């Protein structure tokens, strides 16, 4: 299975913000069910991410107006992302290796299409393995092979 089959699911988790926005605006977009905000430039290209951890780290030493600092000073720039043409198994492996809970899905121009969660990926991989197991059991039992 390829990531492109999951774009609709990934779109549900997509939250973006401009890189010139203040940190406090990103904090407001990090609500229940949203663990990551994708930061984009004026052309809509992904330039970084902000997580709840980033917000807490910055707020823990806020003084004066530092909580309204631009996201560009706080965001993570080294973003691990995936494309629709990649296999689900490969993306899952990359997420496990890097201990990621979320991964942005981008198009060929690095514009965000959505965000996949590790939970969504695992659910699909488990469903696929259950289907494979059921097919194998049917084969062994001779069901549907007459």
N, CA, C and O atoms as a GROMACS GRO file, in nm:
protein
  584
    1UNK      N    1   0.084  -0.117   0.000
    1UNK     CA    2   0.000   0.000   0.000
    1UNK      C    3   0.089   0.124   0.000
    1UNK      O    4   0.196   0.127   0.060
    2UNK      N    5   0.040   0.227  -0.070
    2UNK     CA    6   0.117   0.350  -0.080
    2UNK      C    7   0.049   0.463  -0.001
    2UNK      O    8  -0.071   0.459   0.024
    3UNK      N    9   0.127   0.561   0.036
    3UNK     CA   10   0.080   0.674   0.115
    3UNK      C   11  -0.034   0.747   0.044
    3UNK      O   12  -0.125   0.797   0.111
    4UNK      N   13  -0.031   0.753  -0.088
    4UNK     CA   14  -0.136   0.826  -0.161
    4UNK      C   15  -0.277   0.775  -0.128
    4UNK      O   16  -0.374   0.849  -0.141
    5UNK      N   17  -0.288   0.649  -0.087
    5UNK     CA   18  -0.418   0.592  -0.050
    5UNK      C   19  -0.468   0.648   0.083
    5UNK      O   20  -0.584   0.630   0.118
    6UNK      N   21  -0.380   0.714   0.157
    6UNK     CA   22  -0.414   0.766   0.289
    6UNK      C   23  -0.425   0.918   0.294
    6UNK      O   24  -0.434   0.976   0.403
    7UNK      N   25  -0.424   0.983   0.180
    7UNK     CA   26  -0.425   1.129   0.177
    7UNK      C   27  -0.550   1.185   0.248
    7UNK      O   28  -0.539   1.284   0.320
    8UNK      N   29  -0.666   1.124   0.227
    8UNK     CA   30  -0.788   1.173   0.292
    8UNK      C   31  -0.775   1.168   0.444
    8UNK      O   32  -0.815   1.261   0.514
    9UNK      N   33  -0.719   1.060   0.495
    9UNK     CA   34  -0.696   1.046   0.640
    9UNK      C   35  -0.595   1.150   0.688
    9UNK      O   36  -0.612   1.210   0.794
   10UNK      N   37  -0.489   1.169   0.609
   10UNK     CA   38  -0.383   1.264   0.646
   10UNK      C   39  -0.436   1.407   0.647
   10UNK      O   40  -0.392   1.488   0.729
   11UNK      N   41  -0.528   1.441   0.556
   11UNK     CA   42  -0.583   1.576   0.549
   11UNK      C   43  -0.657   1.615   0.677
   11UNK      O   44  -0.660   1.732   0.715
   12UNK      N   45  -0.716   1.516   0.742
   12UNK     CA   46  -0.791   1.543   0.865
   12UNK      C   47  -0.702   1.600   0.975
   12UNK      O   48  -0.751   1.675   1.061
   13UNK      N   49  -0.575   1.568   0.974
   13UNK     CA   50  -0.481   1.613   1.078
   13UNK      C   51  -0.398   1.734   1.035
   13UNK      O   52  -0.311   1.778   1.110
   14UNK      N   53  -0.424   1.786   0.916
   14UNK     CA   54  -0.343   1.896   0.863
   14UNK      C   55  -0.378   2.029   0.929
   14UNK      O   56  -0.492   2.075   0.923
   15UNK      N   57  -0.278   2.089   0.992
   15UNK     CA   58  -0.290   2.223   1.051
   15UNK      C   59  -0.164   2.298   1.008
   15UNK      O   60  -0.053   2.254   1.036
   16UNK      N   61  -0.183   2.411   0.938
   16UNK     CA   62  -0.067   2.488   0.890
   16UNK      C   63  -0.072   2.630   0.947
   16UNK      O   64  -0.174   2.677   0.997
   17UNK      N   65   0.044   2.694   0.938
   17UNK     CA   66   0.057   2.831   0.986
   17UNK      C   67   0.174   2.895   0.910
   17UNK      O   68   0.266   2.825   0.868
   18UNK      N   69   0.170   3.026   0.893
   18UNK     CA   70   0.279   3.097   0.827
   18UNK      C   71   0.399   3.112   0.918
   18UNK      O   72   0.385   3.124   1.039
   19UNK      N   73   0.518   3.110   0.858
   19UNK     CA   74   0.640   3.115   0.941
   19UNK      C   75   0.661   3.248   1.012
   19UNK      O   76   0.742   3.256   1.104
   20UNK      N   77   0.590   3.352   0.972
   20UNK     CA   78   0.601   3.480   1.040
   20UNK      C   79   0.505   3.496   1.156
   20UNK      O   80   0.508   3.597   1.226
   21UNK      N   81   0.419   3.397   1.175
   21UNK     CA   82   0.320   3.403   1.283
   21UNK      C   83   0.388   3.395   1.419
   21UNK      O   84   0.496   3.337   1.431
   22UNK      N   85   0.325   3.452   1.521
   22UNK     CA   86   0.383   3.443   1.655
   22UNK      C   87   0.361   3.305   1.717
   22UNK      O   88   0.267   3.234   1.681
   23UNK      N   89   0.448   3.269   1.808
   23UNK     CA   90   0.442   3.140   1.877
   23UNK      C   91   0.306   3.118   1.942
   23UNK      O   92   0.253   3.007   1.940
   24UNK      N   93   0.250   3.222   1.999
   24UNK     CA   94   0.123   3.209   2.070
   24UNK      C   95   0.010   3.164   1.977
   24UNK      O   96  -0.083   3.096   2.020
   25UNK      N   97   0.018   3.203   1.850
   25UNK     CA   98  -0.083   3.159   1.752
   25UNK      C   99  -0.070   3.010   1.725
   25UNK      O  100  -0.170   2.939   1.715
   26UNK      N  101   0.053   2.962   1.714
   26UNK     CA  102   0.075   2.817   1.695
   26UNK      C  103   0.026   2.741   1.817
   26UNK      O  104  -0.033   2.634   1.803
   27UNK      N  105   0.051   2.795   1.936
   27UNK     CA  106   0.005   2.729   2.059
   27UNK      C  107  -0.146   2.714   2.057
   27UNK      O  108  -0.198   2.612   2.102
   28UNK      N  109  -0.216   2.813   2.006
   28UNK     CA  110  -0.360   2.806   1.997
   28UNK      C  111  -0.411   2.701   1.901
   28UNK      O  112  -0.521   2.649   1.917
   29UNK      N  113  -0.332   2.668   1.801
   29UNK     CA  114  -0.370   2.566   1.702
   29UNK      C  115  -0.336   2.425   1.748
   29UNK      O  116  -0.384   2.327   1.690
   30UNK      N  117  -0.255   2.414   1.851
   30UNK     CA  118  -0.220   2.283   1.906
   30UNK      C  119  -0.324   2.244   2.010
   30UNK      O  120  -0.302   2.259   2.131
   31UNK      N  121  -0.435   2.195   1.963
   31UNK     CA  122  -0.544   2.157   2.052
   31UNK      C  123  -0.546   2.007   2.072
   31UNK      O  124  -0.457   1.936   2.025
   32UNK      N  125  -0.647   1.959   2.142
   32UNK     CA  126  -0.660   1.814   2.161
   32UNK      C  127  -0.672   1.748   2.024
   32UNK      O  128  -0.752   1.789   1.940
   33UNK      N  129  -0.592   1.647   2.003
   33UNK     CA  130  -0.593   1.577   1.874
   33UNK      C  131  -0.496   1.636   1.773
   33UNK      O  132  -0.475   1.577   1.666
   34UNK      N  133  -0.437   1.751   1.804
   34UNK     CA  134  -0.339   1.812   1.714
   34UNK      C  135  -0.206   1.820   1.788
   34UNK      O  136  -0.191   1.895   1.884
   35UNK      N  137  -0.110   1.741   1.742
   35UNK     CA  138   0.021   1.738   1.807
   35UNK      C  139   0.127   1.814   1.731
   35UNK      O  140   0.237   1.837   1.781
   36UNK      N  141   0.094   1.855   1.607
   36UNK     CA  142   0.195   1.915   1.521
   36UNK      C  143   0.129   2.019   1.429
   36UNK      O  144   0.022   1.996   1.374
   37UNK      N  145   0.197   2.133   1.415
   37UNK     CA  146   0.154   2.237   1.323
   37UNK      C  147   0.264   2.251   1.219
   37UNK      O  148   0.381   2.267   1.253
   38UNK      N  149   0.225   2.246   1.093
   38UNK     CA  150   0.322   2.259   0.984
   38UNK      C  151   0.340   2.406   0.951
   38UNK      O  152   0.243   2.479   0.930
   39UNK      N  153   0.464   2.450   0.948
   39UNK     CA  154   0.498   2.589   0.921
   39UNK      C  155   0.534   2.602   0.774
   39UNK      O  156   0.620   2.530   0.723
   40UNK      N  157   0.468   2.696   0.706
   40UNK     CA  158   0.489   2.714   0.562
   40UNK      C  159   0.531   2.857   0.531
   40UNK      O  160   0.496   2.951   0.603
   41UNK      N  161   0.607   2.873   0.422
   41UNK     CA  162   0.645   3.006   0.378
   41UNK      C  163   0.530   3.066   0.295
   41UNK      O  164   0.424   3.004   0.283
   42UNK      N  165   0.551   3.183   0.239
   42UNK     CA  166   0.446   3.252   0.163
   42UNK      C  167   0.401   3.175   0.038
   42UNK      O  168   0.291   3.196  -0.012
   43UNK      N  169   0.487   3.085  -0.011
   43UNK     CA  170   0.452   3.004  -0.129
   43UNK      C  171   0.382   2.874  -0.090
   43UNK      O  172   0.348   2.794  -0.177
   44UNK      N  173   0.361   2.853   0.040
   44UNK     CA  174   0.295   2.732   0.086
   44UNK      C  175   0.387   2.612   0.098
   44UNK      O  176   0.340   2.500   0.113
   45UNK      N  177   0.517   2.635   0.092
   45UNK     CA  178   0.616   2.528   0.102
   45UNK      C  179   0.648   2.503   0.250
   45UNK      O  180   0.665   2.597   0.327
   46UNK      N  181   0.654   2.377   0.287
   46UNK     CA  182   0.686   2.338   0.424
   46UNK      C  183   0.829   2.380   0.459
   46UNK      O  184   0.924   2.342   0.392
   47UNK      N  185   0.842   2.459   0.566
   47UNK     CA  186   0.974   2.504   0.609
   47UNK      C  187   1.010   2.456   0.749
   47UNK      O  188   1.125   2.467   0.791
   48UNK      N  189   0.911   2.403   0.821
   48UNK     CA  190   0.938   2.355   0.956
   48UNK      C  191   0.811   2.303   1.021
   48UNK      O  192   0.704   2.301   0.961
   49UNK      N  193   0.827   2.262   1.146
   49UNK     CA  194   0.713   2.216   1.226
   49UNK      C  195   0.724   2.273   1.366
   49UNK      O  196   0.833   2.306   1.414
   50UNK      N  197   0.610   2.284   1.432
   50UNK     CA  198   0.605   2.323   1.572
   50UNK      C  199   0.520   2.219   1.643
   50UNK      O  200   0.411   2.186   1.598
   51UNK      N  201   0.573   2.169   1.753
   51UNK     CA  202   0.502   2.070   1.834
   51UNK      C  203   0.471   2.129   1.970
   51UNK      O  204   0.517   2.237   2.005
   52UNK      N  205   0.392   2.055   2.046
   52UNK     CA  206   0.361   2.098   2.182
   52UNK      C  207   0.489   2.110   2.265
   52UNK      O  208   0.501   2.200   2.349
   53UNK      N  209   0.583   2.022   2.241
   53UNK     CA  210   0.712   2.026   2.311
   53UNK      C  211   0.786   2.156   2.282
   53UNK      O  212   0.845   2.216   2.372
   54UNK      N  213   0.784   2.200   2.155
   54UNK     CA  214   0.850   2.326   2.118
   54UNK      C  215   0.788   2.444   2.192
   54UNK      O  216   0.859   2.531   2.241
   55UNK      N  217   0.655   2.445   2.199
   55UNK     CA  218   0.584   2.554   2.266
   55UNK      C  219   0.617   2.556   2.415
   55UNK      O  220   0.648   2.661   2.471
   56UNK      N  221   0.611   2.440   2.478
   56UNK     CA  222   0.641   2.432   2.622
   56UNK      C  223   0.784   2.475   2.649
   56UNK      O  224   0.810   2.548   2.745
   57UNK      N  225   0.878   2.430   2.567
   57UNK     CA  226   1.020   2.467   2.587
   57UNK      C  227   1.038   2.618   2.580
   57UNK      O  228   1.110   2.676   2.661
   58UNK      N  229   0.974   2.682   2.483
   58UNK     CA  230   0.988   2.827   2.469
   58UNK      C  231   0.918   2.901   2.583
   58UNK      O  232   0.973   2.997   2.638
   59UNK      N  233   0.799   2.857   2.619
   59UNK     CA  234   0.723   2.924   2.725
   59UNK      C  235   0.792   2.908   2.859
   59UNK      O  236   0.779   2.994   2.946
   60UNK      N  237   0.865   2.799   2.878
   60UNK     CA  238   0.931   2.775   3.008
   60UNK      C  239   1.034   2.882   3.041
   60UNK      O  240   1.072   2.897   3.157
   61UNK      N  241   1.079   2.955   2.941
   61UNK     CA  242   1.173   3.064   2.971
   61UNK      C  243   1.130   3.195   2.904
   61UNK      O  244   1.214   3.276   2.864
   62UNK      N  245   0.998   3.213   2.893
   62UNK     CA  246   0.944   3.338   2.838
   62UNK      C  247   0.973   3.456   2.932
   62UNK      O  248   0.956   3.447   3.053
   63UNK      N  249   1.016   3.562   2.872
   63UNK     CA  250   1.034   3.687   2.945
   63UNK      C  251   0.985   3.797   2.854
   63UNK      O  252   1.022   3.804   2.737
   64UNK      N  253   0.902   3.882   2.906
   64UNK     CA  254   0.851   3.992   2.825
   64UNK      C  255   0.767   3.941   2.710
   64UNK      O  256   0.665   3.875   2.730
   65UNK      N  257   0.809   3.972   2.590
   65UNK     CA  258   0.728   3.935   2.473
   65UNK      C  259   0.785   3.815   2.399
   65UNK      O  260   0.753   3.797   2.281
   66UNK      N  261   0.866   3.732   2.463
   66UNK     CA  262   0.927   3.620   2.391
   66UNK      C  263   0.826   3.513   2.352
   66UNK      O  264   0.856   3.430   2.266
   67UNK      N  265   0.707   3.513   2.412
   67UNK     CA  266   0.603   3.417   2.372
   67UNK      C  267   0.535   3.460   2.243
   67UNK      O  268   0.458   3.385   2.184
   68UNK      N  269   0.564   3.582   2.200
   68UNK     CA  270   0.510   3.627   2.073
   68UNK      C  271   0.619   3.629   1.966
   68UNK      O  272   0.603   3.691   1.861
   69UNK      N  273   0.729   3.562   1.993
   69UNK     CA  274   0.838   3.556   1.897
   69UNK      C  275   0.792   3.485   1.770
   69UNK      O  276   0.698   3.405   1.776
   70UNK      N  277   0.854   3.513   1.655
   70UNK     CA  278   0.814   3.445   1.530
   70UNK      C  279   0.846   3.296   1.539
   70UNK      O  280   0.944   3.254   1.600
   71UNK      N  281   0.761   3.217   1.475
   71UNK     CA  282   0.781   3.072   1.476
   71UNK      C  283   0.917   3.032   1.419
   71UNK      O  284   0.975   2.932   1.459
   72UNK      N  285   0.966   3.111   1.325
   72UNK     CA  286   1.093   3.078   1.260
   72UNK      C  287   1.206   3.064   1.360
   72UNK      O  288   1.305   2.997   1.333
   73UNK      N  289   1.193   3.128   1.476
   73UNK     CA  290   1.298   3.120   1.577
   73UNK      C  291   1.282   2.999   1.669
   73UNK      O  292   1.374   2.966   1.744
   74UNK      N  293   1.168   2.933   1.664
   74UNK     CA  294   1.138   2.823   1.755
   74UNK      C  295   1.120   2.690   1.684
   74UNK      O  296   1.148   2.584   1.740
   75UNK      N  297   1.073   2.694   1.560
   75UNK     CA  298   1.034   2.572   1.488
   75UNK      C  299   1.151   2.480   1.459
   75UNK      O  300   1.267   2.521   1.457
   76UNK      N  301   1.118   2.354   1.438
   76UNK     CA  302   1.215   2.254   1.395
   76UNK      C  303   1.223   2.262   1.243
   76UNK      O  304   1.122   2.247   1.174
   77UNK      N  305   1.342   2.286   1.191
   77UNK     CA  306   1.359   2.302   1.046
   77UNK      C  307   1.393   2.171   0.975
   77UNK      O  308   1.361   2.154   0.857
   78UNK      N  309   1.456   2.081   1.044
   78UNK     CA  310   1.494   1.954   0.984
   78UNK      C  311   1.374   1.859   0.992
   78UNK      O  312   1.364   1.778   1.084
   79UNK      N  313   1.285   1.870   0.895
   79UNK     CA  314   1.159   1.796   0.897
   79UNK      C  315   1.171   1.667   0.816
   79UNK      O  316   1.218   1.667   0.703
   80UNK      N  317   1.127   1.559   0.878
   80UNK     CA  318   1.117   1.431   0.809
   80UNK      C  319   0.976   1.424   0.753
   80UNK      O  320   0.879   1.433   0.828
   81UNK      N  321   0.965   1.409   0.622
   81UNK     CA  322   0.833   1.404   0.558
   81UNK      C  323   0.828   1.285   0.463
   81UNK      O  324   0.927   1.214   0.445
   82UNK      N  325   0.711   1.265   0.404
   82UNK     CA  326   0.696   1.157   0.307
   82UNK      C  327   0.611   1.206   0.190
   82UNK      O  328   0.548   1.312   0.197
   83UNK      N  329   0.610   1.128   0.084
   83UNK     CA  330   0.534   1.161  -0.037
   83UNK      C  331   0.435   1.048  -0.066
   83UNK      O  332   0.451   0.936  -0.018
   84UNK      N  333   0.336   1.080  -0.143
   84UNK     CA  334   0.232   0.983  -0.177
   84UNK      C  335   0.283   0.860  -0.247
   84UNK      O  336   0.220   0.754  -0.237
   85UNK      N  337   0.394   0.869  -0.317
   85UNK     CA  338   0.447   0.756  -0.393
   85UNK      C  339   0.525   0.656  -0.307
   85UNK      O  340   0.565   0.551  -0.357
   86UNK      N  341   0.546   0.688  -0.180
   86UNK     CA  342   0.622   0.599  -0.092
   86UNK      C  343   0.531   0.492  -0.033
   86UNK      O  344   0.411   0.511  -0.015
   87UNK      N  345   0.592   0.378  -0.004
   87UNK     CA  346   0.514   0.269   0.055
   87UNK      C  347   0.489   0.295   0.203
   87UNK      O  348   0.570   0.358   0.272
   88UNK      N  349   0.377   0.247   0.249
   88UNK     CA  350   0.340   0.262   0.390
   88UNK      C  351   0.442   0.194   0.480
   88UNK      O  352   0.476   0.247   0.587
   89UNK      N  353   0.490   0.079   0.439
   89UNK     CA  354   0.589   0.006   0.519
   89UNK      C  355   0.719   0.085   0.534
   89UNK      O  356   0.777   0.089   0.642
   90UNK      N  357   0.764   0.150   0.426
   90UNK     CA  358   0.887   0.229   0.431
   90UNK      C  359   0.872   0.350   0.523
   90UNK      O  360   0.962   0.382   0.601
   91UNK      N  361   0.758   0.417   0.513
   91UNK     CA  362   0.733   0.535   0.597
   91UNK      C  363   0.722   0.493   0.744
   91UNK      O  364   0.774   0.561   0.832
   92UNK      N  365   0.654   0.382   0.768
   92UNK     CA  366   0.642   0.332   0.905
   92UNK      C  367   0.779   0.301   0.964
   92UNK      O  368   0.807   0.335   1.079
   93UNK      N  369   0.864   0.239   0.886
   93UNK     CA  370   1.000   0.207   0.931
   93UNK      C  371   1.078   0.334   0.964
   93UNK      O  372   1.147   0.341   1.066
   94UNK      N  373   1.067   0.435   0.877
   94UNK     CA  374   1.137   0.562   0.899
   94UNK      C  375   1.088   0.626   1.028
   94UNK      O  376   1.168   0.679   1.106
   95UNK      N  377   0.957   0.622   1.051
   95UNK     CA  378   0.902   0.682   1.173
   95UNK      C  379   0.953   0.608   1.296
   95UNK      O  380   0.986   0.672   1.396
   96UNK      N  381   0.959   0.476   1.291
   96UNK     CA  382   1.009   0.399   1.406
   96UNK      C  383   1.155   0.429   1.433
   96UNK      O  384   1.195   0.447   1.548
   97UNK      N  385   1.236   0.435   1.327
   97UNK     CA  386   1.378   0.462   1.344
   97UNK      C  387   1.404   0.598   1.408
   97UNK      O  388   1.498   0.614   1.485
   98UNK      N  389   1.320   0.695   1.375
   98UNK     CA  390   1.340   0.831   1.426
   98UNK      C  391   1.249   0.866   1.543
   98UNK      O  392   1.248   0.979   1.591
   99UNK      N  393   1.172   0.767   1.590
   99UNK     CA  394   1.083   0.785   1.705
   99UNK      C  395   0.983   0.899   1.683
   99UNK      O  396   0.964   0.984   1.770
  100UNK      N  397   0.920   0.899   1.565
  100UNK     CA  398   0.823   1.002   1.531
  100UNK      C  399   0.681   0.955   1.556
  100UNK      O  400   0.647   0.840   1.529
  101UNK      N  401   0.597   1.044   1.609
  101UNK     CA  402   0.455   1.013   1.628
  101UNK      C  403   0.373   1.062   1.508
  101UNK      O  404   0.263   1.011   1.484
  102UNK      N  405   0.426   1.159   1.434
  102UNK     CA  406   0.357   1.219   1.320
  102UNK      C  407   0.456   1.241   1.208
  102UNK      O  408   0.575   1.262   1.230
  103UNK      N  409   0.404   1.238   1.084
  103UNK     CA  410   0.489   1.268   0.970
  103UNK      C  411   0.408   1.346   0.866
  103UNK      O  412   0.299   1.302   0.827
  104UNK      N  413   0.460   1.461   0.822
  104UNK     CA  414   0.391   1.537   0.719
  104UNK      C  415   0.397   1.464   0.585
  104UNK      O  416   0.498   1.403   0.550
  105UNK      N  417   0.287   1.471   0.512
  105UNK     CA  418   0.281   1.421   0.374
  105UNK      C  419   0.288   1.544   0.285
  105UNK      O  420   0.207   1.636   0.299
  106UNK      N  421   0.384   1.546   0.192
  106UNK     CA  422   0.402   1.662   0.104
  106UNK      C  423   0.394   1.620  -0.042
  106UNK      O  424   0.414   1.503  -0.076
  107UNK      N  425   0.364   1.718  -0.128
  107UNK     CA  426   0.363   1.690  -0.272
  107UNK      C  427   0.504   1.706  -0.328
  107UNK      O  428   0.599   1.724  -0.252
  108UNK      N  429   0.517   1.701  -0.459
  108UNK     CA  430   0.650   1.707  -0.522
  108UNK      C  431   0.716   1.843  -0.504
  108UNK      O  432   0.837   1.855  -0.524
  109UNK      N  433   0.638   1.946  -0.467
  109UNK     CA  434   0.694   2.080  -0.443
  109UNK      C  435   0.706   2.111  -0.294
  109UNK      O  436   0.723   2.227  -0.256
  110UNK      N  437   0.699   2.008  -0.211
  110UNK     CA  438   0.708   2.021  -0.065
  110UNK      C  439   0.596   2.104  -0.004
  110UNK      O  440   0.614   2.167   0.100
  111UNK      N  441   0.480   2.103  -0.069
  111UNK     CA  442   0.361   2.167  -0.011
  111UNK      C  443   0.285   2.060   0.068
  111UNK      O  444   0.263   1.950   0.018
  112UNK      N  445   0.245   2.092   0.190
  112UNK     CA  446   0.177   1.993   0.274
  112UNK      C  447   0.043   1.946   0.217
  112UNK      O  448  -0.038   2.025   0.169
  113UNK      N  449   0.023   1.814   0.225
  113UNK     CA  450  -0.104   1.753   0.187
  113UNK      C  451  -0.178   1.701   0.308
  113UNK      O  452  -0.300   1.685   0.306
  114UNK      N  453  -0.103   1.673   0.416
  114UNK     CA  454  -0.164   1.620   0.536
  114UNK      C  455  -0.058   1.576   0.635
  114UNK      O  456   0.062   1.597   0.615
  115UNK      N  457  -0.105   1.515   0.743
  115UNK     CA  458  -0.017   1.461   0.847
  115UNK      C  459  -0.067   1.322   0.882
  115UNK      O  460  -0.184   1.303   0.914
  116UNK      N  461   0.023   1.226   0.876
  116UNK     CA  462  -0.011   1.090   0.917
  116UNK      C  463   0.041   1.065   1.058
  116UNK      O  464   0.152   1.106   1.093
  117UNK      N  465  -0.041   0.999   1.137
  117UNK     CA  466   0.000   0.964   1.272
  117UNK      C  467   0.049   0.819   1.273
  117UNK      O  468   0.008   0.738   1.190
  118UNK      N  469   0.134   0.790   1.367
  118UNK     CA  470   0.183   0.652   1.382
  118UNK      C  471   0.066   0.559   1.412
  118UNK      O  472   0.064   0.445   1.366
  119UNK      N  473  -0.031   0.607   1.486
  119UNK     CA  474  -0.149   0.526   1.520
  119UNK      C  475  -0.227   0.488   1.394
  119UNK      O  476  -0.267   0.372   1.379
  120UNK      N  477  -0.248   0.583   1.304
  120UNK     CA  478  -0.322   0.555   1.180
  120UNK      C  479  -0.247   0.454   1.094
  120UNK      O  480  -0.307   0.364   1.036
  121UNK      N  481  -0.116   0.471   1.086
  121UNK     CA  482  -0.035   0.380   1.005
  121UNK      C  483  -0.038   0.239   1.065
  121UNK      O  484  -0.056   0.141   0.992
  122UNK      N  485  -0.021   0.229   1.195
  122UNK     CA  486  -0.023   0.097   1.260
  122UNK      C  487  -0.159   0.029   1.243
  122UNK      O  488  -0.166  -0.092   1.222
  123UNK      N  489  -0.266   0.107   1.253
  123UNK     CA  490  -0.400   0.050   1.236
  123UNK      C  491  -0.414  -0.013   1.096
  123UNK      O  492  -0.466  -0.123   1.082
  124UNK      N  493  -0.367   0.056   0.996
  124UNK     CA  494  -0.376   0.005   0.858
  124UNK      C  495  -0.287  -0.117   0.840
  124UNK      O  496  -0.329  -0.215   0.779
  125UNK      N  497  -0.165  -0.111   0.891
  125UNK     CA  498  -0.075  -0.225   0.878
  125UNK      C  499  -0.130  -0.348   0.951
  125UNK      O  500  -0.117  -0.460   0.901
  126UNK      N  501  -0.190  -0.329   1.068
  126UNK     CA  502  -0.250  -0.441   1.140
  126UNK      C  503  -0.370  -0.497   1.066
  126UNK      O  504  -0.387  -0.619   1.058
  127UNK      N  505  -0.454  -0.410   1.010
  127UNK     CA  506  -0.568  -0.457   0.931
  127UNK      C  507  -0.521  -0.537   0.810
  127UNK      O  508  -0.581  -0.640   0.777
  128UNK      N  509  -0.414  -0.491   0.744
  128UNK     CA  510  -0.360  -0.564   0.630
  128UNK      C  511  -0.310  -0.702   0.671
  128UNK      O  512  -0.331  -0.800   0.600
  129UNK      N  513  -0.243  -0.709   0.786
  129UNK     CA  514  -0.190  -0.838   0.830
  129UNK      C  515  -0.304  -0.932   0.868
  129UNK      O  516  -0.294  -1.053   0.845
  130UNK      N  517  -0.413  -0.879   0.926
  130UNK     CA  518  -0.528  -0.963   0.958
  130UNK      C  519  -0.594  -1.015   0.831
  130UNK      O  520  -0.638  -1.130   0.826
  131UNK      N  521  -0.600  -0.931   0.728
  131UNK     CA  522  -0.656  -0.974   0.600
  131UNK      C  523  -0.570  -1.084   0.538
  131UNK      O  524  -0.622  -1.184   0.488
  132UNK      N  525  -0.438  -1.065   0.541
  132UNK     CA  526  -0.347  -1.167   0.488
  132UNK      C  527  -0.362  -1.297   0.565
  132UNK      O  528  -0.362  -1.405   0.505
  133UNK      N  529  -0.374  -1.288   0.696
  133UNK     CA  530  -0.391  -1.407   0.779
  133UNK      C  531  -0.522  -1.479   0.744
  133UNK      O  532  -0.525  -1.602   0.735
  134UNK      N  533  -0.629  -1.403   0.724
  134UNK     CA  534  -0.758  -1.462   0.688
  134UNK      C  535  -0.751  -1.531   0.553
  134UNK      O  536  -0.806  -1.639   0.535
  135UNK      N  537  -0.682  -1.469   0.457
  135UNK     CA  538  -0.668  -1.531   0.325
  135UNK      C  539  -0.588  -1.660   0.335
  135UNK      O  540  -0.622  -1.759   0.270
  136UNK      N  541  -0.483  -1.660   0.414
  136UNK     CA  542  -0.403  -1.780   0.432
  136UNK      C  543  -0.485  -1.892   0.496
  136UNK      O  544  -0.476  -2.007   0.455
  137UNK      N  545  -0.565  -1.857   0.596
  137UNK     CA  546  -0.651  -1.957   0.661
  137UNK      C  547  -0.752  -2.014   0.560
  137UNK      O  548  -0.776  -2.134   0.559
  138UNK      N  549  -0.811  -1.928   0.477
  138UNK     CA  550  -0.905  -1.974   0.375
  138UNK      C  551  -0.836  -2.068   0.277
  138UNK      O  552  -0.894  -2.168   0.234
  139UNK      N  553  -0.712  -2.036   0.242
  139UNK     CA  554  -0.637  -2.120   0.150
  139UNK      C  555  -0.612  -2.258   0.211
  139UNK      O  556  -0.630  -2.361   0.146
  140UNK      N  557  -0.569  -2.258   0.337
  140UNK     CA  558  -0.540  -2.383   0.406
  140UNK      C  559  -0.667  -2.467   0.419
  140UNK      O  560  -0.662  -2.590   0.405
  141UNK      N  561  -0.779  -2.403   0.446
  141UNK     CA  562  -0.906  -2.474   0.461
  141UNK      C  563  -0.970  -2.509   0.328
  141UNK      O  564  -1.065  -2.587   0.322
  142UNK      N  565  -0.917  -2.452   0.219
  142UNK     CA  566  -0.973  -2.479   0.087
  142UNK      C  567  -1.100  -2.400   0.059
  142UNK      O  568  -1.174  -2.434  -0.033
  143UNK      N  569  -1.124  -2.294   0.136
  143UNK     CA  570  -1.243  -2.212   0.116
  143UNK      C  571  -1.226  -2.126  -0.007
  143UNK      O  572  -1.127  -2.054  -0.021
  144UNK      N  573  -1.324  -2.133  -0.099
  144UNK     CA  574  -1.324  -2.048  -0.218
  144UNK      C  575  -1.229  -2.096  -0.328
  144UNK      O  576  -1.203  -2.022  -0.422
  145UNK      N  577  -1.178  -2.217  -0.316
  145UNK     CA  578  -1.083  -2.266  -0.418
  145UNK      C  579  -1.139  -2.388  -0.490
  145UNK      O  580  -1.064  -2.482  -0.518
  146UNK      N  581  -1.266  -2.391  -0.519
  146UNK     CA  582  -1.326  -2.506  -0.588
  146UNK      C  583  -1.366  -2.471  -0.726
  146UNK      O  584  -1.418  -2.556  -0.799
   0.00000   0.00000   0.00000
